[in-house]
Amino acid sequence: MLTVTNTGPPLSGTVDRLTEPFLRGSGRLAEQDPTRRGHGLGLTIAVGIVRAHHGDLALTANPGGGLTVQVSLPGAA
């Protein structure tokens, strides 16, 4: 099990949609702030890797803002 938690603004709506390509917390547009870069592919790539290894990825919005991602992979047989 791997858990990653970050901070940020509160997320509205379902966080499960954040694994869709090019979707960011604020929608499909990049932030106007040039110091906050990205294109919304990180979670899409992560879910692809986890599924390829027959694992599970769970997203949870943190009450104060940000996101917690839990990845679980099956043990070696």
N, CA, C and O atoms as a Maestro MAE file, in Angstrom:
{
 s_m_m2io_version
 :::
 2.0.0
}

f_m_ct {
 s_m_title
 :::
 protein
 m_atom[308] {
  # First column is atom index #
  i_m_mmod_type
  r_m_x_coord
  r_m_y_coord
  r_m_z_coord
  i_m_residue_number
  s_m_chain_name
  s_m_pdb_residue_name
  s_m_pdb_atom_name
  i_m_atomic_number
  :::
  1 25 0.854 -1.174 0.000 1 A "MET " " N  " 7
  2 3 0.000 0.000 0.000 1 A "MET " " CA " 6
  3 2 0.898 1.234 0.000 1 A "MET " " C  " 6
  4 15 1.851 1.336 0.772 1 A "MET " " O  " 8
  5 25 0.566 2.153 -0.879 2 A "LEU " " N  " 7
  6 3 1.267 3.439 -0.965 2 A "LEU " " CA " 6
  7 2 0.222 4.524 -0.825 2 A "LEU " " C  " 6
  8 15 -0.798 4.497 -1.512 2 A "LEU " " O  " 8
  9 25 0.467 5.488 0.066 3 A "THR " " N  " 7
  10 3 -0.448 6.604 0.257 3 A "THR " " CA " 6
  11 2 0.307 7.902 0.026 3 A "THR " " C  " 6
  12 15 1.373 8.129 0.599 3 A "THR " " O  " 8
  13 25 -0.263 8.752 -0.823 4 A "VAL " " N  " 7
  14 3 0.305 10.074 -1.101 4 A "VAL " " CA " 6
  15 2 -0.771 11.102 -0.802 4 A "VAL " " C  " 6
  16 15 -1.898 10.996 -1.286 4 A "VAL " " O  " 8
  17 25 -0.416 12.097 0.001 5 A "THR " " N  " 7
  18 3 -1.358 13.163 0.355 5 A "THR " " CA " 6
  19 2 -0.734 14.498 -0.016 5 A "THR " " C  " 6
  20 15 0.454 14.728 0.209 5 A "THR " " O  " 8
  21 25 -1.556 15.378 -0.592 6 A "ASN " " N  " 7
  22 3 -1.063 16.717 -0.891 6 A "ASN " " CA " 6
  23 2 -2.033 17.752 -0.350 6 A "ASN " " C  " 6
  24 15 -3.116 17.414 0.128 6 A "ASN " " O  " 8
  25 25 -1.639 19.001 -0.427 7 A "THR " " N  " 7
  26 3 -2.487 20.105 -0.014 7 A "THR " " CA " 6
  27 2 -2.952 20.840 -1.254 7 A "THR " " C  " 6
  28 15 -2.459 20.602 -2.356 7 A "THR " " O  " 8
  29 25 -3.872 21.701 -1.069 8 A "GLY " " N  " 7
  30 3 -4.379 22.485 -2.188 8 A "GLY " " CA " 6
  31 2 -5.769 22.980 -1.877 8 A "GLY " " C  " 6
  32 15 -6.251 22.839 -0.753 8 A "GLY " " O  " 8
  33 25 -6.413 23.557 -2.867 9 A "PRO " " N  " 7
  34 3 -7.768 24.050 -2.646 9 A "PRO " " CA " 6
  35 2 -8.739 22.885 -2.464 9 A "PRO " " C  " 6
  36 15 -8.465 21.772 -2.913 9 A "PRO " " O  " 8
  37 25 -9.861 23.137 -1.813 10 A "PRO " " N  " 7
  38 3 -10.879 22.090 -1.695 10 A "PRO " " CA " 6
  39 2 -11.344 21.647 -3.080 10 A "PRO " " C  " 6
  40 15 -11.491 22.468 -3.985 10 A "PRO " " O  " 8
  41 25 -11.571 20.357 -3.234 11 A "LEU " " N  " 7
  42 3 -12.023 19.804 -4.509 11 A "LEU " " CA " 6
  43 2 -13.526 19.599 -4.460 11 A "LEU " " C  " 6
  44 15 -14.053 18.997 -3.524 11 A "LEU " " O  " 8
  45 25 -14.202 20.101 -5.467 12 A "SER " " N  " 7
  46 3 -15.647 19.931 -5.524 12 A "SER " " CA " 6
  47 2 -15.985 18.833 -6.523 12 A "SER " " C  " 6
  48 15 -15.213 18.558 -7.441 12 A "SER " " O  " 8
  49 25 -17.123 18.220 -6.342 13 A "GLY " " N  " 7
  50 3 -17.537 17.159 -7.256 13 A "GLY " " CA " 6
  51 2 -16.812 15.859 -6.963 13 A "GLY " " C  " 6
  52 15 -16.146 15.722 -5.938 13 A "GLY " " O  " 8
  53 25 -16.944 14.936 -7.848 14 A "THR " " N  " 7
  54 3 -16.337 13.621 -7.653 14 A "THR " " CA " 6
  55 2 -14.867 13.650 -8.046 14 A "THR " " C  " 6
  56 15 -14.519 14.109 -9.134 14 A "THR " " O  " 8
  57 25 -14.012 13.164 -7.168 15 A "VAL " " N  " 7
  58 3 -12.582 13.156 -7.436 15 A "VAL " " CA " 6
  59 2 -12.200 12.007 -8.369 15 A "VAL " " C  " 6
  60 15 -11.109 12.017 -8.939 15 A "VAL " " O  " 8
  61 25 -13.071 11.030 -8.530 16 A "ASP " " N  " 7
  62 3 -12.772 9.910 -9.427 16 A "ASP " " CA " 6
  63 2 -12.579 10.374 -10.866 16 A "ASP " " C  " 6
  64 15 -11.897 9.703 -11.640 16 A "ASP " " O  " 8
  65 25 -13.157 11.489 -11.231 17 A "ARG " " N  " 7
  66 3 -12.994 12.017 -12.587 17 A "ARG " " CA " 6
  67 2 -11.583 12.559 -12.837 17 A "ARG " " C  " 6
  68 15 -11.210 12.789 -13.987 17 A "ARG " " O  " 8
  69 25 -10.798 12.763 -11.779 18 A "LEU " " N  " 7
  70 3 -9.451 13.316 -11.939 18 A "LEU " " CA " 6
  71 2 -8.501 12.357 -12.646 18 A "LEU " " C  " 6
  72 15 -7.392 12.748 -13.010 18 A "LEU " " O  " 8
  73 25 -8.914 11.115 -12.846 19 A "THR " " N  " 7
  74 3 -8.075 10.173 -13.587 19 A "THR " " CA " 6
  75 2 -8.325 10.267 -15.096 19 A "THR " " C  " 6
  76 15 -7.661 9.582 -15.873 19 A "THR " " O  " 8
  77 25 -9.273 11.105 -15.514 20 A "GLU " " N  " 7
  78 3 -9.513 11.320 -16.941 20 A "GLU " " CA " 6
  79 2 -8.377 12.176 -17.504 20 A "GLU " " C  " 6
  80 15 -7.909 13.094 -16.831 20 A "GLU " " O  " 8
  81 25 -7.928 11.887 -18.732 21 A "PRO " " N  " 7
  82 3 -6.835 12.670 -19.319 21 A "PRO " " CA " 6
  83 2 -7.172 14.158 -19.417 21 A "PRO " " C  " 6
  84 15 -8.283 14.536 -19.786 21 A "PRO " " O  " 8
  85 25 -6.207 14.975 -19.085 22 A "PHE " " N  " 7
  86 3 -6.252 16.429 -19.210 22 A "PHE " " CA " 6
  87 2 -7.253 17.101 -18.285 22 A "PHE " " C  " 6
  88 15 -7.552 18.282 -18.459 22 A "PHE " " O  " 8
  89 25 -7.773 16.376 -17.312 23 A "LEU " " N  " 7
  90 3 -8.697 16.980 -16.355 23 A "LEU " " CA " 6
  91 2 -7.920 17.363 -15.109 23 A "LEU " " C  " 6
  92 15 -7.220 16.539 -14.520 23 A "LEU " " O  " 8
  93 25 -8.047 18.605 -14.719 24 A "ARG " " N  " 7
  94 3 -7.388 19.106 -13.519 24 A "ARG " " CA " 6
  95 2 -8.456 19.464 -12.501 24 A "ARG " " C  " 6
  96 15 -9.646 19.456 -12.815 24 A "ARG " " O  " 8
  97 25 -8.039 19.775 -11.295 25 A "GLY " " N  " 7
  98 3 -9.007 20.116 -10.252 25 A "GLY " " CA " 6
  99 2 -9.920 21.256 -10.626 25 A "GLY " " C  " 6
  100 15 -11.078 21.288 -10.209 25 A "GLY " " O  " 8
  101 25 -9.412 22.203 -11.414 26 A "SER " " N  " 7
  102 3 -10.214 23.359 -11.802 26 A "SER " " CA " 6
  103 2 -10.870 23.181 -13.166 26 A "SER " " C  " 6
  104 15 -11.481 24.115 -13.684 26 A "SER " " O  " 8
  105 25 -10.752 22.007 -13.743 27 A "GLY " " N  " 7
  106 3 -11.356 21.776 -15.055 27 A "GLY " " CA " 6
  107 2 -10.316 21.329 -16.065 27 A "GLY " " C  " 6
  108 15 -9.280 20.778 -15.693 27 A "GLY " " O  " 8
  109 25 -10.582 21.558 -17.312 28 A "ARG " " N  " 7
  110 3 -9.684 21.100 -18.368 28 A "ARG " " CA " 6
  111 2 -8.682 22.165 -18.815 28 A "ARG " " C  " 6
  112 15 -7.900 21.918 -19.732 28 A "ARG " " O  " 8
  113 25 -8.687 23.312 -18.202 29 A "LEU " " N  " 7
  114 3 -7.761 24.375 -18.582 29 A "LEU " " CA " 6
  115 2 -6.609 24.455 -17.588 29 A "LEU " " C  " 6
  116 15 -6.792 24.248 -16.388 29 A "LEU " " O  " 8
  117 25 -5.425 24.756 -18.099 30 A "ALA " " N  " 7
  118 3 -4.255 24.931 -17.236 30 A "ALA " " CA " 6
  119 2 -4.448 26.179 -16.375 30 A "ALA " " C  " 6
  120 15 -5.178 27.098 -16.746 30 A "ALA " " O  " 8
  121 25 -3.795 26.196 -15.246 31 A "GLU " " N  " 7
  122 3 -3.861 27.339 -14.338 31 A "GLU " " CA " 6
  123 2 -3.328 28.597 -15.026 31 A "GLU " " C  " 6
  124 15 -2.433 28.515 -15.867 31 A "GLU " " O  " 8
  125 25 -3.870 29.738 -14.675 32 A "GLN " " N  " 7
  126 3 -3.366 31.011 -15.198 32 A "GLN " " CA " 6
  127 2 -2.023 31.375 -14.570 32 A "GLN " " C  " 6
  128 15 -1.226 32.092 -15.175 32 A "GLN " " O  " 8
  129 25 -1.774 30.884 -13.368 33 A "ASP " " N  " 7
  130 3 -0.535 31.157 -12.648 33 A "ASP " " CA " 6
  131 2 0.607 30.373 -13.304 33 A "ASP " " C  " 6
  132 15 0.569 29.142 -13.297 33 A "ASP " " O  " 8
  133 25 1.623 31.041 -13.870 34 A "PRO " " N  " 7
  134 3 2.705 30.337 -14.566 34 A "PRO " " CA " 6
  135 2 3.567 29.466 -13.654 34 A "PRO " " C  " 6
  136 15 4.307 28.616 -14.149 34 A "PRO " " O  " 8
  137 25 3.491 29.656 -12.330 35 A "THR " " N  " 7
  138 3 4.271 28.810 -11.424 35 A "THR " " CA " 6
  139 2 3.580 27.477 -11.160 35 A "THR " " C  " 6
  140 15 4.205 26.562 -10.624 35 A "THR " " O  " 8
  141 25 2.317 27.349 -11.521 36 A "ARG " " N  " 7
  142 3 1.569 26.100 -11.334 36 A "ARG " " CA " 6
  143 2 1.343 25.490 -12.702 36 A "ARG " " C  " 6
  144 15 0.384 25.830 -13.395 36 A "ARG " " O  " 8
  145 25 2.227 24.593 -13.083 37 A "ARG " " N  " 7
  146 3 2.175 24.018 -14.414 37 A "ARG " " CA " 6
  147 2 1.671 22.595 -14.354 37 A "ARG " " C  " 6
  148 15 1.631 21.984 -13.286 37 A "ARG " " O  " 8
  149 25 1.294 22.080 -15.478 38 A "GLY " " N  " 7
  150 3 0.834 20.710 -15.579 38 A "GLY " " CA " 6
  151 2 -0.301 20.617 -16.568 38 A "GLY " " C  " 6
  152 15 -0.918 21.617 -16.936 38 A "GLY " " O  " 8
  153 25 -0.561 19.412 -16.986 39 A "HIS " " N  " 7
  154 3 -1.591 19.218 -17.998 39 A "HIS " " CA " 6
  155 2 -2.637 18.188 -17.605 39 A "HIS " " C  " 6
  156 15 -3.480 17.830 -18.427 39 A "HIS " " O  " 8
  157 25 -2.604 17.703 -16.369 40 A "GLY " " N  " 7
  158 3 -3.623 16.776 -15.919 40 A "GLY " " CA " 6
  159 2 -3.433 15.353 -16.405 40 A "GLY " " C  " 6
  160 15 -4.413 14.648 -16.646 40 A "GLY " " O  " 8
  161 25 -2.191 14.918 -16.553 41 A "LEU " " N  " 7
  162 3 -1.934 13.548 -16.996 41 A "LEU " " CA " 6
  163 2 -1.370 12.651 -15.905 41 A "LEU " " C  " 6
  164 15 -1.334 11.433 -16.081 41 A "LEU " " O  " 8
  165 25 -0.937 13.202 -14.803 42 A "GLY " " N  " 7
  166 3 -0.281 12.413 -13.764 42 A "GLY " " CA " 6
  167 2 -1.132 11.276 -13.228 42 A "GLY " " C  " 6
  168 15 -0.673 10.135 -13.172 42 A "GLY " " O  " 8
  169 25 -2.366 11.568 -12.833 43 A "LEU " " N  " 7
  170 3 -3.232 10.518 -12.293 43 A "LEU " " CA " 6
  171 2 -3.697 9.559 -13.377 43 A "LEU " " C  " 6
  172 15 -3.958 8.389 -13.096 43 A "LEU " " O  " 8
  173 25 -3.804 10.035 -14.611 44 A "THR " " N  " 7
  174 3 -4.162 9.154 -15.727 44 A "THR " " CA " 6
  175 2 -3.075 8.113 -15.940 44 A "THR " " C  " 6
  176 15 -3.367 6.933 -16.133 44 A "THR " " O  " 8
  177 25 -1.833 8.545 -15.906 45 A "ILE " " N  " 7
  178 3 -0.703 7.622 -16.058 45 A "ILE " " CA " 6
  179 2 -0.633 6.676 -14.864 45 A "ILE " " C  " 6
  180 15 -0.418 5.476 -15.032 45 A "ILE " " O  " 8
  181 25 -0.816 7.214 -13.655 46 A "ALA " " N  " 7
  182 3 -0.752 6.387 -12.448 46 A "ALA " " CA " 6
  183 2 -1.814 5.288 -12.470 46 A "ALA " " C  " 6
  184 15 -1.514 4.139 -12.145 46 A "ALA " " O  " 8
  185 25 -3.041 5.617 -12.845 47 A "VAL " " N  " 7
  186 3 -4.097 4.604 -12.855 47 A "VAL " " CA " 6
  187 2 -3.818 3.550 -13.929 47 A "VAL " " C  " 6
  188 15 -4.148 2.380 -13.736 47 A "VAL " " O  " 8
  189 25 -3.220 3.939 -15.048 48 A "GLY " " N  " 7
  190 3 -2.852 2.974 -16.080 48 A "GLY " " CA " 6
  191 2 -1.813 1.985 -15.582 48 A "GLY " " C  " 6
  192 15 -1.908 0.789 -15.854 48 A "GLY " " O  " 8
  193 25 -0.828 2.479 -14.859 49 A "ILE " " N  " 7
  194 3 0.218 1.612 -14.306 49 A "ILE " " CA " 6
  195 2 -0.366 0.677 -13.251 49 A "ILE " " C  " 6
  196 15 -0.073 -0.519 -13.245 49 A "ILE " " O  " 8
  197 25 -1.184 1.216 -12.369 50 A "VAL " " N  " 7
  198 3 -1.778 0.404 -11.303 50 A "VAL " " CA " 6
  199 2 -2.653 -0.696 -11.895 50 A "VAL " " C  " 6
  200 15 -2.587 -1.843 -11.451 50 A "VAL " " O  " 8
  201 25 -3.464 -0.364 -12.880 51 A "ARG " " N  " 7
  202 3 -4.333 -1.374 -13.504 51 A "ARG " " CA " 6
  203 2 -3.514 -2.435 -14.245 51 A "ARG " " C  " 6
  204 15 -3.877 -3.611 -14.242 51 A "ARG " " O  " 8
  205 25 -2.425 -2.028 -14.871 52 A "ALA " " N  " 7
  206 3 -1.568 -2.989 -15.582 52 A "ALA " " CA " 6
  207 2 -0.986 -4.028 -14.624 52 A "ALA " " C  " 6
  208 15 -0.663 -5.146 -15.025 52 A "ALA " " O  " 8
  209 25 -0.858 -3.644 -13.356 53 A "HIS " " N  " 7
  210 3 -0.325 -4.552 -12.338 53 A "HIS " " CA " 6
  211 2 -1.429 -5.142 -11.461 53 A "HIS " " C  " 6
  212 15 -1.156 -5.678 -10.387 53 A "HIS " " O  " 8
  213 25 -2.666 -5.042 -11.920 54 A "HIS " " N  " 7
  214 3 -3.834 -5.618 -11.246 54 A "HIS " " CA " 6
  215 2 -4.032 -5.066 -9.840 54 A "HIS " " C  " 6
  216 15 -4.418 -5.788 -8.921 54 A "HIS " " O  " 8
  217 25 -3.761 -3.773 -9.693 55 A "GLY " " N  " 7
  218 3 -3.934 -3.134 -8.400 55 A "GLY " " CA " 6
  219 2 -5.138 -2.222 -8.376 55 A "GLY " " C  " 6
  220 15 -5.933 -2.191 -9.315 55 A "GLY " " O  " 8
  221 25 -5.261 -1.485 -7.300 56 A "ASP " " N  " 7
  222 3 -6.363 -0.542 -7.115 56 A "ASP " " CA " 6
  223 2 -5.797 0.827 -6.772 56 A "ASP " " C  " 6
  224 15 -4.773 0.936 -6.098 56 A "ASP " " O  " 8
  225 25 -6.477 1.875 -7.246 57 A "LEU " " N  " 7
  226 3 -6.123 3.254 -6.939 57 A "LEU " " CA " 6
  227 2 -7.380 3.932 -6.423 57 A "LEU " " C  " 6
  228 15 -8.415 3.913 -7.091 57 A "LEU " " O  " 8
  229 25 -7.301 4.531 -5.240 58 A "ALA " " N  " 7
  230 3 -8.445 5.213 -4.636 58 A "ALA " " CA " 6
  231 2 -8.093 6.679 -4.397 58 A "ALA " " C  " 6
  232 15 -7.014 6.990 -3.893 58 A "ALA " " O  " 8
  233 25 -9.002 7.569 -4.760 59 A "LEU " " N  " 7
  234 3 -8.827 9.003 -4.568 59 A "LEU " " CA " 6
  235 2 -9.816 9.494 -3.524 59 A "LEU " " C  " 6
  236 15 -10.992 9.130 -3.549 59 A "LEU " " O  " 8
  237 25 -9.329 10.333 -2.595 60 A "THR " " N  " 7
  238 3 -10.190 10.904 -1.564 60 A "THR " " CA " 6
  239 2 -9.859 12.376 -1.419 60 A "THR " " C  " 6
  240 15 -8.698 12.742 -1.230 60 A "THR " " O  " 8
  241 25 -10.874 13.222 -1.507 61 A "ALA " " N  " 7
  242 3 -10.671 14.659 -1.271 61 A "ALA " " CA " 6
  243 2 -10.435 14.873 0.218 61 A "ALA " " C  " 6
  244 15 -11.175 14.348 1.050 61 A "ALA " " O  " 8
  245 25 -9.411 15.639 0.552 62 A "ASN " " N  " 7
  246 3 -9.130 15.949 1.953 62 A "ASN " " CA " 6
  247 2 -10.096 17.033 2.425 62 A "ASN " " C  " 6
  248 15 -10.399 17.951 1.663 62 A "ASN " " O  " 8
  249 25 -10.590 16.949 3.668 63 A "PRO " " N  " 7
  250 3 -11.568 17.931 4.155 63 A "PRO " " CA " 6
  251 2 -11.080 19.382 4.069 63 A "PRO " " C  " 6
  252 15 -11.870 20.279 3.774 63 A "PRO " " O  " 8
  253 25 -9.801 19.620 4.321 64 A "GLY " " N  " 7
  254 3 -9.274 20.974 4.283 64 A "GLY " " CA " 6
  255 2 -8.721 21.384 2.932 64 A "GLY " " C  " 6
  256 15 -8.205 22.492 2.790 64 A "GLY " " O  " 8
  257 25 -8.817 20.521 1.944 65 A "GLY " " N  " 7
  258 3 -8.292 20.793 0.613 65 A "GLY " " CA " 6
  259 2 -7.218 19.793 0.246 65 A "GLY " " C  " 6
  260 15 -6.615 19.178 1.125 65 A "GLY " " O  " 8
  261 25 -6.976 19.626 -1.024 66 A "GLY " " N  " 7
  262 3 -5.986 18.675 -1.494 66 A "GLY " " CA " 6
  263 2 -6.588 17.298 -1.698 66 A "GLY " " C  " 6
  264 15 -7.807 17.124 -1.673 66 A "GLY " " O  " 8
  265 25 -5.718 16.326 -1.899 67 A "LEU " " N  " 7
  266 3 -6.142 14.994 -2.302 67 A "LEU " " CA " 6
  267 2 -5.276 13.941 -1.633 67 A "LEU " " C  " 6
  268 15 -4.085 14.158 -1.407 67 A "LEU " " O  " 8
  269 25 -5.874 12.800 -1.317 68 A "THR " " N  " 7
  270 3 -5.130 11.635 -0.852 68 A "THR " " CA " 6
  271 2 -5.337 10.533 -1.868 68 A "THR " " C  " 6
  272 15 -6.468 10.223 -2.242 68 A "THR " " O  " 8
  273 25 -4.233 9.941 -2.315 69 A "VAL " " N  " 7
  274 3 -4.265 8.852 -3.287 69 A "VAL " " CA " 6
  275 2 -3.691 7.608 -2.615 69 A "VAL " " C  " 6
  276 15 -2.587 7.638 -2.071 69 A "VAL " " O  " 8
  277 25 -4.448 6.522 -2.657 70 A "GLN " " N  " 7
  278 3 -3.968 5.253 -2.110 70 A "GLN " " CA " 6
  279 2 -3.848 4.236 -3.242 70 A "GLN " " C  " 6
  280 15 -4.797 4.008 -3.993 70 A "GLN " " O  " 8
  281 25 -2.669 3.632 -3.350 71 A "VAL " " N  " 7
  282 3 -2.405 2.608 -4.341 71 A "VAL " " CA " 6
  283 2 -2.138 1.314 -3.609 71 A "VAL " " C  " 6
  284 15 -1.315 1.259 -2.695 71 A "VAL " " O  " 8
  285 25 -2.841 0.273 -4.017 72 A "SER " " N  " 7
  286 3 -2.561 -1.052 -3.472 72 A "SER " " CA " 6
  287 2 -2.302 -2.001 -4.635 72 A "SER " " C  " 6
  288 15 -3.052 -2.042 -5.610 72 A "SER " " O  " 8
  289 25 -1.231 -2.754 -4.504 73 A "LEU " " N  " 7
  290 3 -0.822 -3.728 -5.529 73 A "LEU " " CA " 6
  291 2 -0.813 -5.113 -4.900 73 A "LEU " " C  " 6
  292 15 -0.510 -5.263 -3.716 73 A "LEU " " O  " 8
  293 25 -1.144 -6.125 -5.696 74 A "PRO " " N  " 7
  294 3 -1.135 -7.481 -5.141 74 A "PRO " " CA " 6
  295 2 0.291 -7.903 -4.785 74 A "PRO " " C  " 6
  296 15 1.257 -7.467 -5.410 74 A "PRO " " O  " 8
  297 25 0.399 -8.749 -3.782 75 A "GLY " " N  " 7
  298 3 1.699 -9.259 -3.368 75 A "GLY " " CA " 6
  299 2 2.231 -10.275 -4.367 75 A "GLY " " C  " 6
  300 15 1.469 -10.836 -5.155 75 A "GLY " " O  " 8
  301 25 3.517 -10.507 -4.337 76 A "ALA " " N  " 7
  302 3 4.154 -11.487 -5.213 76 A "ALA " " CA " 6
  303 2 3.733 -12.879 -4.770 76 A "ALA " " C  " 6
  304 15 3.646 -13.163 -3.575 76 A "ALA " " O  " 8
  305 25 3.474 -13.740 -5.740 77 A "ALA " " N  " 7
  306 3 3.044 -15.103 -5.409 77 A "ALA " " CA " 6
  307 2 4.226 -16.036 -5.331 77 A "ALA " " C  " 6
  308 15 4.058 -17.225 -5.063 77 A "ALA " " O  " 8
  :::
 }
 m_bond[307] {
  # First column is bond index #
  i_m_from
  i_m_to
  i_m_order
  :::
  1 1 2 1
  2 2 3 1
  3 3 4 2
  4 3 5 1
  5 5 6 1
  6 6 7 1
  7 7 8 2
  8 7 9 1
  9 9 10 1
  10 10 11 1
  11 11 12 2
  12 11 13 1
  13 13 14 1
  14 14 15 1
  15 15 16 2
  16 15 17 1
  17 17 18 1
  18 18 19 1
  19 19 20 2
  20 19 21 1
  21 21 22 1
  22 22 23 1
  23 23 24 2
  24 23 25 1
  25 25 26 1
  26 26 27 1
  27 27 28 2
  28 27 29 1
  29 29 30 1
  30 30 31 1
  31 31 32 2
  32 31 33 1
  33 33 34 1
  34 34 35 1
  35 35 36 2
  36 35 37 1
  37 37 38 1
  38 38 39 1
  39 39 40 2
  40 39 41 1
  41 41 42 1
  42 42 43 1
  43 43 44 2
  44 43 45 1
  45 45 46 1
  46 46 47 1
  47 47 48 2
  48 47 49 1
  49 49 50 1
  50 50 51 1
  51 51 52 2
  52 51 53 1
  53 53 54 1
  54 54 55 1
  55 55 56 2
  56 55 57 1
  57 57 58 1
  58 58 59 1
  59 59 60 2
  60 59 61 1
  61 61 62 1
  62 62 63 1
  63 63 64 2
  64 63 65 1
  65 65 66 1
  66 66 67 1
  67 67 68 2
  68 67 69 1
  69 69 70 1
  70 70 71 1
  71 71 72 2
  72 71 73 1
  73 73 74 1
  74 74 75 1
  75 75 76 2
  76 75 77 1
  77 77 78 1
  78 78 79 1
  79 79 80 2
  80 79 81 1
  81 81 82 1
  82 82 83 1
  83 83 84 2
  84 83 85 1
  85 85 86 1
  86 86 87 1
  87 87 88 2
  88 87 89 1
  89 89 90 1
  90 90 91 1
  91 91 92 2
  92 91 93 1
  93 93 94 1
  94 94 95 1
  95 95 96 2
  96 95 97 1
  97 97 98 1
  98 98 99 1
  99 99 100 2
  100 99 101 1
  101 101 102 1
  102 102 103 1
  103 103 104 2
  104 103 105 1
  105 105 106 1
  106 106 107 1
  107 107 108 2
  108 107 109 1
  109 109 110 1
  110 110 111 1
  111 111 112 2
  112 111 113 1
  113 113 114 1
  114 114 115 1
  115 115 116 2
  116 115 117 1
  117 117 118 1
  118 118 119 1
  119 119 120 2
  120 119 121 1
  121 121 122 1
  122 122 123 1
  123 123 124 2
  124 123 125 1
  125 125 126 1
  126 126 127 1
  127 127 128 2
  128 127 129 1
  129 129 130 1
  130 130 131 1
  131 131 132 2
  132 131 133 1
  133 133 134 1
  134 134 135 1
  135 135 136 2
  136 135 137 1
  137 137 138 1
  138 138 139 1
  139 139 140 2
  140 139 141 1
  141 141 142 1
  142 142 143 1
  143 143 144 2
  144 143 145 1
  145 145 146 1
  146 146 147 1
  147 147 148 2
  148 147 149 1
  149 149 150 1
  150 150 151 1
  151 151 152 2
  152 151 153 1
  153 153 154 1
  154 154 155 1
  155 155 156 2
  156 155 157 1
  157 157 158 1
  158 158 159 1
  159 159 160 2
  160 159 161 1
  161 161 162 1
  162 162 163 1
  163 163 164 2
  164 163 165 1
  165 165 166 1
  166 166 167 1
  167 167 168 2
  168 167 169 1
  169 169 170 1
  170 170 171 1
  171 171 172 2
  172 171 173 1
  173 173 174 1
  174 174 175 1
  175 175 176 2
  176 175 177 1
  177 177 178 1
  178 178 179 1
  179 179 180 2
  180 179 181 1
  181 181 182 1
  182 182 183 1
  183 183 184 2
  184 183 185 1
  185 185 186 1
  186 186 187 1
  187 187 188 2
  188 187 189 1
  189 189 190 1
  190 190 191 1
  191 191 192 2
  192 191 193 1
  193 193 194 1
  194 194 195 1
  195 195 196 2
  196 195 197 1
  197 197 198 1
  198 198 199 1
  199 199 200 2
  200 199 201 1
  201 201 202 1
  202 202 203 1
  203 203 204 2
  204 203 205 1
  205 205 206 1
  206 206 207 1
  207 207 208 2
  208 207 209 1
  209 209 210 1
  210 210 211 1
  211 211 212 2
  212 211 213 1
  213 213 214 1
  214 214 215 1
  215 215 216 2
  216 215 217 1
  217 217 218 1
  218 218 219 1
  219 219 220 2
  220 219 221 1
  221 221 222 1
  222 222 223 1
  223 223 224 2
  224 223 225 1
  225 225 226 1
  226 226 227 1
  227 227 228 2
  228 227 229 1
  229 229 230 1
  230 230 231 1
  231 231 232 2
  232 231 233 1
  233 233 234 1
  234 234 235 1
  235 235 236 2
  236 235 237 1
  237 237 238 1
  238 238 239 1
  239 239 240 2
  240 239 241 1
  241 241 242 1
  242 242 243 1
  243 243 244 2
  244 243 245 1
  245 245 246 1
  246 246 247 1
  247 247 248 2
  248 247 249 1
  249 249 250 1
  250 250 251 1
  251 251 252 2
  252 251 253 1
  253 253 254 1
  254 254 255 1
  255 255 256 2
  256 255 257 1
  257 257 258 1
  258 258 259 1
  259 259 260 2
  260 259 261 1
  261 261 262 1
  262 262 263 1
  263 263 264 2
  264 263 265 1
  265 265 266 1
  266 266 267 1
  267 267 268 2
  268 267 269 1
  269 269 270 1
  270 270 271 1
  271 271 272 2
  272 271 273 1
  273 273 274 1
  274 274 275 1
  275 275 276 2
  276 275 277 1
  277 277 278 1
  278 278 279 1
  279 279 280 2
  280 279 281 1
  281 281 282 1
  282 282 283 1
  283 283 284 2
  284 283 285 1
  285 285 286 1
  286 286 287 1
  287 287 288 2
  288 287 289 1
  289 289 290 1
  290 290 291 1
  291 291 292 2
  292 291 293 1
  293 293 294 1
  294 294 295 1
  295 295 296 2
  296 295 297 1
  297 297 298 1
  298 298 299 1
  299 299 300 2
  300 299 301 1
  301 301 302 1
  302 302 303 1
  303 303 304 2
  304 303 305 1
  305 305 306 1
  306 306 307 1
  307 307 308 2
  :::
 }
}
